[in-house]
Amino acid sequence: MAVLSSKRIDGPDEMGALFTYMVDLGITDGLPVIPPTEQNVQAMIDHVGLSPDAEVAVIPPGRGVATVEKLAINAVMAGCLPEYFPVVIAAIEALGDPRFGLLGIQTTTNPVSPVLVINGPIRHRIGVNCGRGCMGPGFRANATIGRAVKLALLNIGDCRPGDISKSIHGMPGRFTFCFGELEEDSPWDPFHVDMGFRREQSTVSVFGGQGTTNMMVGFTRPEEILCTVADGMRYYSCTAYLRGTGLPMIVMGPGHAKIFGEAGWDKKRIKQELFKLTAIPLSSIPQGRQITAPVYENWERSRSINLCRDAADIVILVAGGPEPYHLVYIPGWAHPKSVVTQAVIIPQH
């Protein structure tokens, strides 16, 4: 058994007092946490069979080194079971990839936060909810995996609200934002296959998301559905329109996916139609001078502006309850290539 190197702290025995003590230390997200005792942390590390001092990523802006031990501490505090820990490690690896642009997300005035999407067999193995209520409360894997990642960004990356994180309002997704794709009820290949992985592989993908927008869409023809969805996506105050480099995400339930599948629509066609429908003519936008004008690169190129560079940048996922009533739009962070998919390494016990 490897020796753990983290500093030991003796806190109060009473749980309420211990929570207050940990809040005062500045190591929580404001919600109650599980005490990261040596036994709990060791169990988390033993499950993955990695050295406690193995480095997973460097987390900005504080450039803290996310070792397996430090991640295990945050996973314990978040309420993770040891079986969840491989997903937490993979998510941190993905966030540490330079293509993701984590520094900007950690320090911007925007409410953006990493969104985690889990694919592959591990969803069922650890009980990730991909169906009804998958973005809401009540599901331990979804809630605690996402929370463990956010605690690591706070504690290891030193991203303190107000001090370092300048997000003007923040958003609930900064506590946790994690769900699985409902691959079994999709007429298309799952997202990780689109990203070059095999269907039987388990992965976690990280996106920069600015919250959720619900769309009530009761139409039954693909063209009508997409006109309604595009209407909800098409607002020029969305940050992605500034540069035209976002990765907008549409999460549709299996009910809507079935309508498209039975009509012969693939994801490529849906993306192309949405890209066309979400273009905004510059003539419809007020021409007054804005304080952020220097970053409006997308507004200098043509007579209309787009959410992203290309239709292929639109992300289509299937998740949620079965009724074809609601879709979710997650506006993407305006950093190019701000999606990374990482394989989850399953321990061979």
C-alpha positions, 0 to 999 in steps of 0.5 A: 500500500502506497503512503499518502502524502497529503497534509493531515488535519484533525477536525471536530468529531460532530458532523455539523461542526466538521462541515463548518470547519471544512467550509471555513478552510475553503475546500467545499462548494458550500454543500455538505461533503463526506470527510476524506478520511485516510481509509476512504481516500485509500479505498478510492485509490486502491480501486484504480490501482494507480500510484497516489502521486501519479500526475493526471493533469495540471489544472489552471489557473493555479496550475495545481497538479492533479495527482491521483491522491488529490483527485481521490480526496475530492471524489470522496468529498463529493460522495463518489463510490470507488467504482466512479473514480475511473470516470473522474480521472478520465474527465480531469485528463480531458479537461487538462488537454490544451485543446479544451481551453480550461483556463478561459472557462475557469476565469471568464465572466461567462457562466460557462462550466464543463459538461460531462457526457458518459458513453459506453458500457460503464454507464450501466456498470456504475448506474449513470442515468441516461434517461428521464431526469438525467440532468437533475437530482436523485442519481448518485453517479451523475451527481457525484462524478460531476461534483468531484470534477467541479471540486477538483477545479476549485481546490486543485485549480484554485478557482475561487469564486470572486477571487479568480473566477469572475463569472458574473452570475455563475450557474447551477451547473458549476456544482455538477453537470454530468449525464450519460447518452441513451445509446440504446434508444438512439437511431444513430451512432453514439457521440463517442463513436462520432469522435473515433472510439469503438462502441464497446469503449467507455468514454467521458466527453467534456464540453464547455456549456453555458447552461440549459434552455428548454424547448417545448417542441410538439411537432411531428415532422423533422422540418417543423421540429428543427424550425422550432429548435432553431428559433430557440437557438437564434439569439445574437446575445449568445456568446458563440455568435461573437466569434462564430466558434461555438459548439452548440449542443442539442440533447433530444429525447428518444421520442424526437430521435425516433421521429428523425430516424424513421424519416431517414434523417441522420445527424449530418442532415440535422446539423446542416439544417440547423446551421442554415436556420440559425444564421442571423442577418446582420441587418437585424442587429442594432448597429450601436457601438458596444464595449465588446466590439473588438471581439466581434470577429464573426461580425466582420466576415459576411452579411450574417453570423453563425453559432459555429464555423461549420455545421459539423460543430453542432453536437447532437445527443440522445438522452432523457425521457421518452416523450417527444415534447421537450429538447434541451439546448446547451449553448457552447463556449465560444472557444474552438475545439472545446470538446475532448473525449477521453477513454475511461480505463476500467480496472481489471479486478 
